[in-house]
């Protein structure tokens, strides 16, 4: 089990702050806590740091060196952080990040999306039985949200991310994105629309988006390179590496923001390195690298053997620093709740994790 002695050795070996290693490890191991919940959302202040960081972590799904008692987080018996804020872990229709400038919309009931072994979005308790599949529903929902948040309109929102369950087909997805852009425009939003998913694939669909959405970002849910047929539902696994490279390259060529989401812990480290090097020329934004979490105890069996050791994640982090240091692409800590980078990227200060 990862412990204080190993933390000190890794900190010295990799020249990393202990708090940075602890935050990565918290994502990997989750916490032990006297509760019936299997997942909690916390804003934490780690010892010695000025920034607060948001975590969505698993509880009691494996033996962890972290224990949460009341509002204090312990590692190997020592206090390392305190809770600033708690939230219930639900699948909500929408939520803000980064001081209400980033809006995420789960418009097609993300908890209805099923089939990938490493995911648990469908196990989250839905906020309600509604969706945001029509312009009327979008406007009504957002008006309620704006009233609750004290916002007169959506003019301060810089990006709306659509992170949602599967659509009937690619065309239905494109029509939905255009509908959202138009509906939100009636509330003062005129910035960037971002889609997280794997259904946007054809050049025709990308062109239709280009014709109708001035500022667009594609974040392809790649997830893993190995065992794709085993890990993911069939429609998602059908994207091979060459097709992934083609889609991302075409999006980049069209002037879109282009990157991908990846779950670190499923693939061997050499596979991770080889494929990241191949994908680097296809993107213009830093990939969203998410530390694999165990939503249930049996998911530890999905993790590759190397991925069971905390050093694997530090090695991956160091590789990404070397791979992207000659580019302008950098991780944005606030957009990833289970990331590898918090305070620093190599010798640079990270964009702060603002919820």
MOTA-V943382 format. One record per residue. N is the residue number from 1. SS is DSSP state (hx for helix, st for strand, lp for the rest). NEAR is the number of other C-alpha atoms within 8 Angstrom. D_CENTER is the distance of its C-alpha to the mean C-alpha in whole Angstrom. Layout:
N/SS/NEAR/D_CENTER, N/SS/NEAR/D_CENTER
This chain:
1/lp/4/26, 2/lp/7/24, 3/lp/9/27, 4/hx/8/28, 5/hx/6/30, 6/hx/8/27, 7/hx/12/25, 8/hx/9/28, 9/hx/8/29, 10/hx/11/25, 11/hx/12/25, 12/hx/8/29, 13/hx/7/28, 14/hx/7/25, 15/lp/7/26, 16/lp/10/23, 17/lp/7/23, 18/hx/9/23, 19/hx/8/21, 20/hx/11/18, 21/hx/12/19, 22/hx/9/19, 23/hx/9/15, 24/hx/14/14, 25/hx/10/16, 26/hx/11/15, 27/hx/15/12, 28/hx/11/14, 29/hx/14/17, 30/lp/17/16, 31/st/14/19, 32/st/12/23, 33/lp/9/24, 34/lp/5/27, 35/lp/4/25, 36/lp/4/25, 37/lp/6/21, 38/lp/10/19, 39/st/10/16, 40/st/13/16, 41/st/12/14, 42/st/12/15, 43/st/12/16, 44/st/13/18, 45/st/13/20, 46/st/10/21, 47/lp/7/25, 48/lp/4/26, 49/lp/7/23, 50/lp/5/23, 51/lp/7/19, 52/lp/12/18, 53/st/10/14, 54/st/12/12, 55/st/11/11, 56/st/12/10, 57/st/12/12, 58/st/14/15, 59/st/13/19, 60/lp/11/22, 61/lp/11/20, 62/lp/9/21, 63/lp/7/24, 64/lp/11/22, 65/lp/12/24, 66/st/14/22, 67/st/12/24, 68/st/11/23, 69/st/9/27, 70/lp/4/27, 71/lp/8/25, 72/st/11/25, 73/st/13/23, 74/st/13/25, 75/st/12/24, 76/lp/8/27, 77/lp/7/29, 78/st/6/29, 79/st/8/27, 80/st/10/24, 81/st/11/22, 82/st/10/23, 83/st/12/21, 84/st/10/21, 85/st/7/20, 86/st/9/19, 87/st/7/17, 88/lp/6/18, 89/lp/10/15, 90/st/8/16, 91/st/11/14, 92/lp/9/15, 93/lp/12/16, 94/st/9/15, 95/st/8/14, 96/st/11/14, 97/st/13/12, 98/lp/10/14, 99/lp/8/18, 100/lp/9/17, 101/lp/11/17, 102/st/13/14, 103/st/13/14, 104/st/12/11, 105/st/12/14, 106/lp/15/14, 107/lp/13/17, 108/lp/11/18, 109/lp/12/17, 110/hx/14/14, 111/hx/13/16, 112/hx/8/18, 113/lp/11/16, 114/lp/8/17, 115/lp/6/18, 116/lp/8/16, 117/lp/7/17, 118/lp/10/13, 119/lp/7/12, 120/lp/7/13, 121/hx/11/12, 122/hx/10/16, 123/hx/6/17, 124/lp/10/16, 125/st/8/19, 126/st/9/19, 127/lp/8/20, 128/lp/5/23, 129/lp/5/24, 130/lp/6/23, 131/lp/10/21, 132/lp/12/21, 133/lp/9/23, 134/lp/7/26, 135/hx/10/27, 136/hx/7/28, 137/hx/10/26, 138/hx/13/23, 139/hx/11/26, 140/hx/8/27, 141/hx/9/24, 142/hx/8/23, 143/hx/8/26, 144/hx/8/26, 145/hx/8/23, 146/hx/12/24, 147/hx/9/27, 148/hx/7/25, 149/hx/6/24, 150/lp/6/27, 151/lp/8/26, 152/lp/6/29, 153/lp/9/26, 154/lp/11/23, 155/lp/9/25, 156/lp/8/22, 157/lp/12/19, 158/lp/9/18, 159/st/11/15, 160/st/12/14, 161/st/12/11, 162/st/13/12, 163/st/12/10, 164/lp/13/13, 165/lp/11/15, 166/lp/8/17, 167/lp/9/20, 168/lp/6/24, 169/lp/7/24, 170/hx/11/22, 171/hx/7/25, 172/hx/9/24, 173/hx/12/20, 174/hx/12/22, 175/hx/8/24, 176/hx/9/22, 177/hx/10/20, 178/hx/11/23, 179/hx/10/24, 180/hx/10/21, 181/hx/10/22, 182/hx/8/26, 183/hx/12/25, 184/hx/13/23, 185/hx/9/26, 186/lp/7/28, 187/lp/10/27, 188/lp/9/27, 189/lp/12/23, 190/lp/7/24, 191/lp/8/21, 192/st/11/18, 193/st/14/16, 194/st/12/13, 195/st/11/13, 196/st/12/10, 197/st/10/12, 198/lp/9/14, 199/lp/10/18, 200/lp/10/18, 201/lp/9/21, 202/lp/7/24, 203/hx/8/26, 204/hx/6/27, 205/hx/12/24, 206/hx/11/23, 207/hx/8/26, 208/hx/9/26, 209/hx/11/23, 210/hx/10/25, 211/hx/7/28, 212/hx/7/26, 213/lp/10/23, 214/lp/7/24, 215/lp/8/21, 216/st/12/18, 217/st/11/15, 218/st/14/14, 219/st/12/10, 220/st/12/12, 221/st/10/10, 222/st/10/12, 223/st/7/11, 224/lp/11/14, 225/lp/11/17, 226/lp/7/20, 227/lp/7/21, 228/hx/9/19, 229/hx/9/22, 230/hx/5/22, 231/hx/10/18, 232/lp/11/17, 233/lp/10/19, 234/hx/7/22, 235/hx/6/21, 236/hx/9/17, 237/hx/11/19, 238/lp/7/22, 239/lp/8/20, 240/lp/7/21, 241/hx/7/21, 242/hx/6/23, 243/hx/8/22, 244/hx/10/19, 245/hx/10/20, 246/hx/9/23, 247/hx/11/20, 248/hx/14/18, 249/hx/12/21, 250/hx/9/23, 251/hx/13/20, 252/hx/13/21, 253/hx/7/24, 254/lp/7/24, 255/lp/6/23, 256/lp/11/19, 257/st/12/16, 258/st/15/15, 259/st/14/12, 260/st/11/10, 261/st/13/7, 262/st/12/9, 263/st/11/9, 264/st/12/11, 265/lp/13/14, 266/lp/12/16, 267/lp/13/18, 268/lp/11/20, 269/hx/9/20, 270/hx/6/23, 271/hx/10/21, 272/hx/10/18, 273/hx/10/20, 274/hx/8/22, 275/hx/9/19, 276/hx/8/17, 277/hx/9/21, 278/hx/7/22, 279/hx/9/18, 280/hx/7/19, 281/hx/8/21, 282/hx/11/20, 283/lp/13/17, 284/lp/10/17, 285/lp/9/14, 286/lp/9/12, 287/lp/9/10, 288/st/11/6, 289/st/11/7, 290/st/13/6, 291/st/14/9, 292/lp/12/11, 293/lp/10/12, 294/lp/15/15, 295/lp/12/15, 296/lp/7/19, 297/hx/8/21, 298/hx/7/22, 299/hx/11/18, 300/hx/7/19, 301/hx/6/22, 302/hx/8/19, 303/lp/12/18, 304/lp/11/20, 305/lp/7/23, 306/hx/9/22, 307/hx/14/18, 308/hx/9/20, 309/lp/8/21, 310/hx/10/19, 311/hx/7/21, 312/hx/11/19, 313/hx/14/16, 314/hx/11/18, 315/hx/8/20, 316/hx/10/17, 317/hx/10/16, 318/hx/9/19, 319/hx/9/19, 320/hx/8/17, 321/hx/10/19, 322/hx/7/22, 323/hx/8/20, 324/hx/10/19, 325/lp/7/22, 326/lp/5/24, 327/lp/5/22, 328/lp/6/20, 329/lp/8/17, 330/lp/8/15, 331/lp/11/12, 332/st/10/11, 333/hx/14/10, 334/hx/12/10, 335/hx/7/7, 336/lp/10/4, 337/lp/10/6, 338/lp/10/7, 339/lp/13/8, 340/lp/11/11, 341/lp/12/12, 342/lp/12/14, 343/lp/9/17, 344/st/9/18, 345/st/12/18, 346/lp/6/21, 347/lp/5/23, 348/st/6/22, 349/st/7/20, 350/lp/12/16, 351/st/9/15, 352/lp/10/16, 353/lp/14/13, 354/lp/11/14, 355/lp/9/13
